[in-house]
Amino acid sequence: TSWFDIKQLGISSIDVFENSISKEEVDDSKQIISKCMEDEIKILGDSKRFFIGGFSQGCCMSLYCGLGYPEQIGGIICLSGCYFPHTTISSSNQKLPIYYSHGNDDQMIPVAAGRYSCDILKKAGHDVHEEFIDCLLYTSP
């Protein structure tokens, strides 16, 4: 299963990626994930104790949903994915801790998209711990 359709594989840049996804499906998935976040935060009793993370599309959605969540969360764990340029960052999540890992030899999501994502997140003021791993293909460490 997937969170959204990708209309084109072998994407070479973040701009091409942004134009090759179904934004409607991304937003539909955000509604599902946001509901899960709300339910988990109710159990935890404090949104700052909540962390979200994912691999590949899950990484993209974690950034999209976590950064846009209306309450401050604990942080985001990102594995081999990227930041959607159309992401809205809520005022509550302006300076989140973010762990980001990506394989330098990822054949599905180019490492350039990962580096771009980290640069954008750092420029936005987030505390990004990035790890780009040599000889790592499309997989989580």
C-alpha positions in Angstrom: 0.0 0.0 0.0 1.0 3.6 -0.3 0.0 7.0 1.1 -0.2 8.6 -2.3 0.4 7.7 -6.0 3.6 8.5 -7.7 2.9 9.2 -11.4 6.6 9.0 -12.4 9.5 6.8 -11.0 13.2 7.5 -11.3 12.7 11.1 -10.2 15.8 13.3 -10.6 14.8 16.4 -8.6 12.5 17.6 -5.9 10.6 19.8 -8.4 9.9 16.8 -10.6 8.9 14.8 -7.5 6.5 17.6 -6.3 4.8 17.6 -9.8 4.6 13.8 -10.0 2.5 13.1 -6.9 -1.2 13.3 -6.3 -1.6 16.2 -3.9 -5.2 15.2 -3.3 -4.1 11.8 -2.1 -1.5 13.4 0.1 -4.1 15.6 1.7 -6.5 12.6 2.1 -3.8 10.7 3.8 -3.0 13.7 6.0 -6.5 13.5 7.4 -6.1 9.9 8.3 -2.7 10.4 9.9 -3.8 13.5 11.8 -6.7 11.6 13.3 -4.2 8.9 14.4 -2.0 11.6 15.9 -4.9 13.1 17.8 -5.8 9.7 19.2 -2.2 8.9 20.3 -1.7 12.3 21.8 -4.9 11.9 23.9 -3.4 8.6 25.3 0.0 10.3 26.0 -1.7 13.3 27.6 0.9 15.7 26.1 1.6 16.4 22.4 5.3 17.1 23.2 5.7 13.5 24.1 4.6 12.4 20.6 7.1 11.6 17.8 6.2 10.7 14.3 8.4 9.0 11.7 8.4 7.0 8.6 10.3 5.5 5.7 10.0 6.7 2.1 6.4 7.9 1.6 6.0 7.5 5.3 8.9 9.9 5.8 7.3 12.4 3.4 4.0 12.2 5.2 5.6 12.4 8.7 7.2 15.7 7.7 4.0 16.9 6.1 1.7 16.0 9.0 4.2 16.6 11.8 5.2 20.1 10.7 1.6 21.1 10.0 0.2 19.7 13.3 -1.5 22.5 15.3 0.1 21.5 18.6 3.8 21.2 19.3 5.0 17.6 18.9 8.2 16.0 20.2 10.0 15.6 16.9 10.1 13.8 13.6 12.2 10.7 12.4 12.8 10.7 8.7 14.2 7.7 6.7 14.8 8.0 2.9 12.1 10.5 2.0 11.7 14.2 1.4 10.0 17.4 2.3 7.1 18.5 0.1 7.6 22.1 -1.0 3.9 22.8 -0.4 4.2 21.8 3.3 2.7 24.3 5.8 4.6 24.6 9.1 2.4 25.5 12.0 3.5 28.1 14.4 3.6 25.4 17.1 6.2 23.4 15.2 8.7 26.0 14.0 11.8 24.5 15.7 11.3 20.8 16.0 14.1 18.3 16.5 14.3 16.1 13.3 16.4 13.1 12.7 17.0 12.5 8.9 18.7 9.5 7.4 19.2 8.7 3.7 21.3 6.3 1.7 23.8 7.9 -0.7 23.0 5.1 -3.2 19.2 5.3 -2.9 17.9 4.3 -6.3 14.2 5.3 -5.6 14.4 8.7 -3.9 17.5 10.6 -4.9 19.9 11.6 -2.2 19.8 15.2 -3.6 16.1 15.3 -2.5 17.2 14.3 1.0 19.9 16.9 1.1 17.5 19.6 -0.2 15.0 18.6 2.5 17.6 18.9 5.2 18.7 22.3 3.9 15.1 23.6 3.8 14.4 22.3 7.3 17.5 23.9 8.7 16.8 27.2 7.1 13.3 27.1 8.6 15.0 26.8 12.1 14.6 23.1 12.8 17.2 21.2 14.8 18.1 18.7 12.1 20.4 15.8 12.8 21.2 14.4 9.3 23.0 11.2 8.4 23.8 10.3 4.8 25.1 6.8 4.6 27.5 5.5 2.0 26.5 2.3 0.2 23.0 2.4 1.6 20.4 1.7 -1.1 16.6 2.2 -0.8 16.3 0.8 2.7 16.2 1.9 6.3 19.4 1.7 8.4 
